[in-house]
Amino acid sequence: MADSLAELQEALDAFIEERNWAQFHAPKNLAMGVAIEAAEIMEHFQWCTLDESYSLPKEKLAEVANEIGDVLMYLLGLGRTLDIDIIAAARDKLVLNRQKYPVEKAKGRSTKYVDLD
């Protein structure tokens, strides 16, 4: 089994190659897959209370884990197809978010950065 993101990418690449599926992995299709699978995560929480969302039954938690795995694989595929290093993209985004949400203005607040005083 894959223990690192690089190993997961290799395993995913092999899985796709074995099935000759790269032909279907246009950026549009992969982006749609991310959105669809993310919506499937949300579906599990749709009618939960806030407290219930923290304590899902074991079988529902396993289903959410499967959907999270789907989202990650689609993101890996999208990054590969567009030659985007998704780890670098996440690091870069974190740097931007630190600038947009300085601790002294954003701590304990859910306010969007454009509305921070």
For each residue, the residues with C-beta under 8 A, 3 or more apart:
1:
2: 7 8 10 11
3: 7
4: 7 8
5: 8 9 76 86 87
6: 9 10
7: 2 3 4 10 11
8: 2 4 5 11 12 72 73 76
9: 5 6 12 13 76 80
10: 2 6 7 13 14
11: 2 7 8 14 15
12: 8 9 15 16 73 76 77
13: 9 10 16 17 80
14: 10 11 17 18
15: 11 12 18 19
16: 12 13 19 21 22 25 77
17: 13 14 20 22
18: 14 15
19: 15 16
20: 17 23
21: 16 24 25
22: 16 17 25
23: 20
24: 21 29
25: 16 21 22 29 30 77 81
26: 29 30 81
27: 30 31 78 81 82
28: 31 32
29: 24 25 26 32 33
30: 25 26 27 33 34 74 77 78 81
31: 27 28 34 35 78
32: 28 29 35 36
33: 29 30 36 37 70 74 77
34: 30 31 37 38 71 74 75 78
35: 31 32 38 39
36: 32 33 39 40
37: 33 34 40 41 67 70 71 74
38: 34 35 41 42 67 71
39: 35 36 42 43
40: 36 37 43 44 67 70
41: 37 38 44 45 64 67 68 71
42: 38 39 45 46
43: 39 40 46
44: 40 41 48 56 60 63 64 67
45: 41 42 48 53
46: 42 43
47:
48: 44 45 52 53 56
49: 52 53
50: 53 54
51: 54 55
52: 48 49 55 56
53: 45 48 49 50 56
54: 50 51
55: 51 52
56: 44 48 52 53 60 61 64
57: 60 61
58: 61 62
59: 62 63
60: 44 56 57 63 64
61: 56 57 58 64 65
62: 58 59 65 66
63: 44 59 60 66 67
64: 41 44 56 60 61 67 68
65: 61 62 68 69
66: 62 63 69 70
67: 37 38 40 41 44 63 64 70 71
68: 41 64 65 71 72
69: 65 66 72 73
70: 33 37 40 66 67 73 74
71: 34 37 38 41 67 68 74 75
72: 8 68 69 75 76
73: 8 12 69 70 76 77
74: 30 33 34 37 70 71 77 78
75: 34 71 72 78 79 86
76: 5 8 9 12 72 73 79 80 86
77: 12 16 25 30 33 73 74 80 81
78: 27 30 31 34 74 75 81 82 84
79: 75 76 82 83 84 85 86 89
80: 9 13 76 77 83
81: 25 26 27 30 77 78
82: 27 78 79
83: 79 80
84: 78 79 88 89
85: 79 88 89
86: 5 75 76 79 89 90
87: 5 90 91
88: 84 85 91 92
89: 79 84 85 86 92 93
90: 86 87 93 94
91: 87 88 94 95
92: 88 89 95 96
93: 89 90 96 97
94: 90 91 97 98
95: 91 92 98 99
96: 92 93 99 100
97: 93 94 100 101
98: 94 95 101 102
99: 95 96 102
100: 96 97 113
101: 97 98 105 106 113 116
102: 98 99 105 106 116
103: 106 107
104: 107
105: 101 102 109 116 117
106: 101 102 103 109 111 113 116
107: 103 104
108:
109: 105 106 116
110:
111: 106 115 116
112: 115 116
113: 100 101 106 116
114:
115: 111 112
116: 101 102 105 106 109 111 112 113
117: 105
